[in-house]
Amino acid sequence: MPVTDHCLGLFMQKKLGVAITAAIAAGFVGGALFYNGGQFATDLGQRLLQSGQGYMASINPVALAYAGEGHGEDDDEHDEEGAGHAEATQAHDEEGGLTLSEAQIAAAGIEVAEVQARSMSTYISLPGEVNFNEERTAHVVPPSAGVVERVLVGLGQKVAAGEALAVIFSQQVSELRSEMAAAAQRVELAQTTFERERQLWQDGISAEQDYLQARQALSEARIALGNAQQKGKTLNPRGDAGDGSRYNLRAPFAGVVVEKHLVPGEVVGESSTTFTVADMSQVWVTFSVSPRDLERVEVGQDVRVIAPELGRETRAKVAYVSRLLGEQTRTATGRITLDNADGVWRPGLFVSVALVTERHEAQTTIPLAAIQEVEEQTSVFVRTAEGFEVRPVTLGTRSDGFVEVREGLKAGERVAASGSFVLKSELGKGSAEHAH
């Protein structure tokens, strides 16, 4: 028994030594794999790729060739993108410059204007309003009281001078025409009596006094007839035949019916305003002048009348300036007469009146369309041999679509006018690409 136990102990000691040795060996192997794992993985991946391609070639060589071509195209596209970026960089090779050919400029619709001298004006702007020409606006009233039988025109209708507006029945007209007829009869009788008395006086049969009385009676009859006829012309200027109790209310001149205040059956009097007829071929523009500006406004002064809502502008002259200030506004009233043959300037339209207060000659002027804001600086695009360059400028007076350039340009240089915003957009795009 002791010998057996001793042998068993020796066996267990050997087995434990083998286990310890195996554990140490495993630790060394794991460390080696840890430090050399990257190289090992790389070698393993290359071997798998080679084996995979060989396998693809063995089963589908066309697919392998297509995969290689696709990879080449990706490289070509990358090269083209790099070339495009290089071209963009070349197009904006100078800071603030754009390289454009004549064809590109024309295609973009860019117009070039030359810097040149021009007469510039300084304006003051005053509020104004379009009104009827009061000298050509008539409030039509009946010459005699009566009852409206017919209305012949409507509101807004154009009428000719003397055109009938309405037919009015009037008892006074009937009496007046009866008076005219009686006066004509008296004249005829007085004429006969006068001729007879004149013949008798010439024959020495009647006294001269009878002849003179007959002549006096004829003169008085003619005067009475003339008065009656004059009243008749007031009611019927054209002398139209009537039934003795009606007359036509007529337009005093050619114009437009802007007001109508009667209907058939309405009773009108000699103070009733029935129609308002206005000649719209000319209108007035009235504007307010503050006391501090009165010394700068005078009759005959050049003005520009601007209607922002219509997008229209016209030139005229000051026709009148009041010498009194309004009780409510404490401003003086100025007036301009405008031709309005096309009827665009409608009464009630608010306008702006720009009066010229000063004129001077500017040596360098350009169109307002040439001005652009580039990097928070007022700038223009100056034409160069290669295209355009951006140049900051200092501006002065603005007048009639042009602006004076006090610094930054010389006479004779050319700048982009209409379409200059295209250049601004292109410049911003180039700056973004360059930053990228």
C-alpha positions in Angstrom: 0.0 0.0 0.0 2.7 2.5 0.7 4.4 1.8 -2.6 1.1 2.2 -4.5 0.4 5.6 -2.9 3.9 6.8 -3.7 3.5 6.0 -7.4 0.1 7.7 -7.6 1.6 10.9 -6.1 4.4 10.9 -8.7 1.9 10.6 -11.5 -0.2 13.5 -10.3 2.8 15.7 -10.0 3.8 15.0 -13.7 0.3 15.7 -14.9 0.2 19.1 -13.1 3.6 20.0 -14.7 2.3 19.2 -18.2 -0.8 21.4 -17.6 1.3 24.4 -16.4 3.6 24.0 -19.4 0.6 24.0 -21.8 -0.9 27.2 -20.2 2.4 29.0 -20.6 2.7 28.0 -24.2 -0.9 29.2 -25.0 -0.1 32.6 -23.4 3.0 33.0 -25.6 1.0 32.1 -28.8 -1.9 34.5 -27.9 0.6 37.3 -27.4 2.2 36.7 -30.7 -1.2 36.7 -32.4 -2.1 40.0 -30.6 1.0 41.8 -31.7 1.1 40.4 -35.3 -2.6 40.2 -35.9 -2.8 43.2 -38.2 -0.1 41.8 -40.6 -1.7 38.4 -40.3 -5.2 39.8 -41.2 -3.8 41.7 -44.1 -2.0 38.6 -45.5 -5.2 36.6 -45.0 -7.3 39.2 -46.8 -5.0 39.4 -49.8 -5.0 35.6 -50.1 -8.8 35.5 -49.9 -9.1 38.3 -52.6 -6.8 36.5 -54.9 -8.5 33.3 -54.4 -11.9 35.0 -55.0 -10.9 36.7 -58.2 -9.5 33.4 -59.4 -12.7 31.8 -58.7 -14.7 34.6 -60.5 -12.4 34.3 -63.5 -13.0 30.6 -63.5 -16.8 30.9 -63.6 -17.5 34.5 -65.2 -14.5 36.4 -66.7 -16.9 39.1 -68.3 -18.1 40.1 -64.9 -14.6 40.5 -63.6 -13.7 42.7 -66.6 -16.8 44.9 -66.1 -15.9 45.4 -62.5 -12.5 46.6 -63.5 -14.0 49.0 -66.1 -16.4 50.5 -63.5 -13.5 51.1 -61.2 -11.7 52.9 -64.1 -14.7 55.1 -64.8 -14.9 56.2 -61.2 -11.3 57.2 -61.4 -12.0 59.2 -64.7 -14.9 61.0 -63.1 -12.8 61.9 -60.2 -10.2 63.3 -62.6 -12.9 65.3 -64.5 -14.2 66.8 -61.3 -10.7 67.9 -60.4 -10.3 69.4 -63.9 -13.6 71.3 -63.5 -12.5 72.6 -60.2 -9.3 73.8 -61.8 -11.2 75.5 -64.6 -13.5 77.3 -62.0 -10.4 78.4 -60.1 -8.9 79.7 -63.4 -12.1 81.6 -64.2 -11.8 83.4 -60.9 -8.0 83.6 -61.0 -8.0 87.2 -59.8 -9.7 88.3 -56.7 -12.9 90.1 -57.6 -12.5 89.4 -61.4 -14.6 87.4 -63.8 -13.2 85.9 -67.1 -15.9 86.0 -69.7 -15.9 85.9 -73.5 -17.9 88.2 -75.7 -20.2 85.3 -76.5 -20.8 84.6 -72.8 -21.5 88.3 -72.1 -24.1 88.4 -75.0 -25.7 85.2 -73.9 -26.1 86.5 -70.3 -27.9 89.6 -71.6 -25.3 92.0 -70.1 -25.2 95.5 -71.6 -22.1 97.6 -71.2 -22.4 101.4 -70.8 -19.6 104.0 -71.1 -18.7 106.4 -68.2 -19.5 109.8 -69.5 -20.2 113.4 -68.6 -23.9 114.4 -68.1 -26.0 117.3 -66.7 -27.3 116.3 -63.3 -30.3 117.8 -61.4 -31.1 118.0 -57.7 -34.8 117.5 -56.9 -37.1 118.0 -54.0 -40.1 115.7 -53.8 -43.6 117.0 -52.9 -46.9 115.1 -52.5 -49.5 115.8 -55.1 -52.9 114.7 -56.5 -54.5 114.6 -59.9 -57.6 116.8 -60.2 -60.0 118.0 -62.8 -59.1 121.0 -64.8 -61.4 123.5 -63.1 -61.3 125.7 -66.2 -62.7 122.9 -68.3 -65.2 121.4 -65.8 -68.8 122.6 -66.1 -71.7 122.0 -63.7 -74.7 122.0 -66.0 -77.9 123.6 -64.6 -81.3 124.0 -66.3 -82.0 127.5 -67.7 -85.6 127.1 -66.7 -87.4 125.1 -64.1 -89.3 122.0 -65.3 -89.8 118.2 -65.2 -87.3 115.8 -66.6 -88.9 113.7 -69.4 -85.8 111.8 -70.8 -82.2 111.4 -69.8 -80.1 110.8 -73.0 -76.6 110.1 -71.6 -75.1 108.0 -68.8 -72.4 108.4 -66.3 -68.9 108.2 -67.8 -70.1 108.7 -71.3 -68.2 110.9 -73.7 -70.2 113.8 -75.2 -69.6 116.4 -77.9 -70.0 120.1 -77.6 -73.7 121.0 -77.8 -74.9 117.4 -77.5 -78.3 116.9 -75.9 -78.0 115.5 -72.3 -81.7 115.5 -71.3 -85.2 116.6 -72.4 -87.1 118.8 -70.0 -90.7 119.9 -70.0 -91.2 123.5 -68.9 -94.2 125.8 -68.7 -91.9 128.8 -68.7 -90.6 127.7 -72.1 -94.1 127.6 -73.4 -94.7 131.1 -72.2 -91.5 132.3 -73.6 -92.1 130.9 -77.1 -95.6 132.4 -77.0 -93.9 135.7 -76.2 -91.6 135.3 -79.2 -94.4 134.6 -81.5 -96.3 137.6 -80.3 -93.3 139.8 -80.7 -92.7 138.6 -84.2 -96.4 139.5 -85.1 -96.0 143.0 -83.6 -92.9 143.6 -85.6 -94.7 142.6 -88.8 -97.6 144.9 -88.0 -95.3 147.8 -87.0 -93.4 147.3 -90.3 -96.6 147.6 -92.3 -97.7 150.7 -90.5 -94.3 152.3 -90.8 -94.2 151.7 -94.6 -97.7 153.1 -95.0 -97.1 156.2 -92.9 -93.8 156.9 -94.7 -95.6 156.8 -98.1 -98.3 159.1 -96.9 -95.8 161.5 -95.5 -93.8 161.5 -98.8 -97.1 162.2 -100.7 -97.8 165.1 -98.4 -101.0 163.5 -97.2 -100.1 162.8 -93.5 -98.1 164.8 -91.1 -94.5 164.0 -90.4 -95.4 163.3 -86.7 -97.4 160.3 -87.8 -94.5 159.0 -89.8 -92.1 159.4 -86.8 -94.4 157.6 -84.4 -94.7 154.7 -86.8 -90.9 154.5 -87.0 -90.6 154.6 -83.2 -93.2 151.8 -82.9 -91.3 149.6 -85.3 -88.1 150.1 -83.5 -89.7 149.1 -80.1 -91.3 146.0 -81.7 -87.9 144.9 -83.1 -86.3 145.4 -79.7 -88.9 143.3 -78.0 -88.5 140.6 -80.6 -84.8 140.5 -80.1 -85.1 140.1 -76.3 -87.5 137.2 -76.7 -85.2 135.6 -79.2 -82.2 136.0 -76.9 -84.1 134.2 -74.1 -85.0 131.5 -76.6 -81.3 131.0 -77.5 -80.5 130.4 -73.9 -83.0 127.5 -73.8 -82.3 126.3 -77.3 -78.9 127.4 -78.6 -79.3 125.5 -81.8 -82.8 126.8 -82.6 -84.2 123.3 -82.8 -87.9 123.1 -83.5 -90.0 122.0 -80.6 -93.6 121.6 -79.5 -93.5 124.9 -77.5 -93.1 123.4 -74.0 -89.8 121.3 -74.1 -86.2 122.1 -74.4 -82.9 120.1 -74.6 -80.3 120.4 -71.9 -77.0 120.4 -73.7 -73.2 119.9 -73.0 -71.3 123.2 -73.0 -68.2 121.6 -74.5 -66.8 118.2 -75.4 -65.9 116.0 -72.4 -67.0 113.2 -70.2 -70.0 113.0 -68.0 -68.5 112.6 -64.5 -71.6 113.3 -62.5 -75.3 112.8 -63.1 -78.0 114.0 -60.7 -81.4 113.5 -62.4 -83.8 110.8 -63.5 -87.0 110.9 -65.6 -89.9 112.5 -63.7 -87.6 114.6 -61.4 -88.5 118.3 -60.9 -85.5 120.5 -61.5 -85.0 124.2 -60.9 -82.6 126.9 -62.2 -80.2 126.1 -59.3 -80.2 122.3 -59.7 -76.9 120.7 -60.7 -78.0 118.1 -63.2 -74.7 117.0 -64.9 -71.0 117.7 -64.4 -69.1 117.5 -67.7 -65.3 117.6 -67.6 -62.8 117.9 -70.4 -60.3 115.1 -69.6 -57.8 116.0 -72.3 -56.1 118.1 -69.7 -55.9 117.7 -66.0 -54.4 119.6 -63.1 -51.9 118.2 -60.6 -52.0 120.1 -57.3 -49.2 119.8 -54.8 -48.5 121.2 -51.4 -45.4 123.4 -50.7 -44.2 123.9 -47.2 -43.1 127.4 -46.2 -39.4 126.4 -46.1 -39.6 125.3 -49.8 -41.6 128.3 -51.1 -38.5 130.2 -52.1 -37.3 127.3 -54.3 -40.6 126.9 -56.2 -41.7 129.3 -59.0 -43.9 129.5 -62.0 -42.3 128.0 -65.1 -40.1 125.7 -63.1 -39.4 122.2 -64.6 -41.0 119.3 -62.7 -41.4 115.5 -63.0 -44.7 114.0 -62.1 -44.3 110.4 -60.9 -47.1 107.9 -60.4 -45.6 104.9 -58.6 -48.8 102.9 -58.8 -48.9 103.3 -62.6 -45.2 103.1 -63.1 -45.4 106.3 -65.2 -43.6 109.5 -65.2 -44.0 112.7 -67.3 -42.4 116.2 -67.4 -44.2 119.5 -67.1 -43.9 123.0 -65.7 -45.3 124.7 -62.7 -48.3 126.8 -63.8 -49.3 128.4 -60.5 -48.2 128.9 -56.9 -50.5 130.2 -54.3 -49.4 133.2 -52.2 -51.6 132.2 -49.3 -51.1 129.3 -46.9 -54.0 127.0 -46.1 -55.7 127.4 -42.8 -55.6 123.8 -42.0 -52.4 122.5 -43.7 -50.3 125.7 -43.4 -48.9 125.0 -46.8 -49.2 126.7 -50.2 -50.8 125.1 -53.2 -49.0 124.7 -56.5 -50.5 123.6 -59.7 -49.3 121.8 -62.9 -51.3 121.3 -66.1 -50.8 117.9 -67.8 -51.9 116.7 -71.2 -54.0 113.7 -70.8 -55.1 112.7 -74.3 -54.8 108.9 -73.4 -56.7 109.4 -70.2 -54.1 107.7 -68.0 -53.9 110.5 -65.4 -57.2 110.1 -63.6 -58.5 112.6 -61.0 -57.9 111.3 -57.5 -54.6 109.6 -58.3 -51.8 110.4 -55.8 -48.5 111.4 -57.4 -45.1 112.6 -56.4 -43.9 116.0 -57.8 -40.1 116.3 -58.2 -39.0 119.9 -58.7 -35.6 120.8 -60.0 -33.8 123.0 -57.6 -30.2 122.8 -58.9 -28.3 121.7 -62.0 -24.6 120.9 -62.4 -22.3 119.1 -64.9 -21.0 115.7 -63.6 -17.9 114.4 -65.4 -18.4 110.7 -64.6 -21.9 109.2 -64.6 -23.3 105.7 -65.1 -26.7 104.1 -65.2 -28.3 103.3 -61.9 -28.6 99.7 -63.0 -24.8 99.3 -62.9 -24.7 99.7 -59.1 -24.4 96.5 -57.1 -23.6 95.8 -53.4 -20.6 93.4 -53.3 -19.3 92.5 -49.8 -21.2 95.4 -48.3 -19.5 97.9 -50.6 -21.1 99.9 -53.4 -19.4 98.6 -56.5 -19.5 98.3 -60.3 -18.2 95.7 -62.7 -15.7 97.4 -65.0 -15.0 95.8 -68.4 -11.5 94.4 -68.9 -9.8 92.5 -71.7 -10.6 89.2 -70.0 -14.0 90.0 -68.7 -15.0 92.2 -65.7 -13.4 93.3 -62.5 -15.2 94.5 -59.4 -14.4 98.1 -58.3 -15.8 100.0 -55.3 -17.1 103.4 -56.1 -18.3 106.5 -54.2 -21.6 107.9 -55.5 -23.0 111.4 -55.7 -26.2 112.9 -57.2 -28.8 110.7 -58.7 -30.9 112.1 -61.6 -33.2 110.6 -64.3 -31.9 107.1 -64.0 -28.2 108.0 -63.8 -25.9 108.5 -60.9 -22.7 110.6 -60.5 -19.5 108.6 -59.5 -17.2 110.8 -57.5 -14.5 108.2 -56.9 -13.6 104.9 -58.5 -14.1 105.5 -62.3 -12.7 107.6 -65.1 -14.5 109.0 -68.1 -14.3 106.5 -71.1 -14.3 103.4 -69.0 -17.0 100.9 -69.6 -19.2 99.2 -66.9 -21.8 96.5 -66.9 -25.2 98.2 -66.7 -28.3 96.1 -67.5 -27.7 92.5 -66.3 -24.9 93.4 -63.8 -26.7 91.3 -61.2 -25.8 88.3 -63.2 -22.1 89.1 -62.7 -22.7 89.6 -59.0 -24.3 86.1 -58.8 -21.5 84.5 -60.7 -18.9 86.2 -58.5 -20.6 84.9 -55.4 -20.7 81.4 -56.9 -17.0 81.5 -57.7 -16.1 82.7 -54.2 -18.0 79.8 -52.7 -16.2 77.3 -55.0 -12.9 78.8 -54.2 -13.5 78.6 -50.5 -14.5 74.9 -51.0 
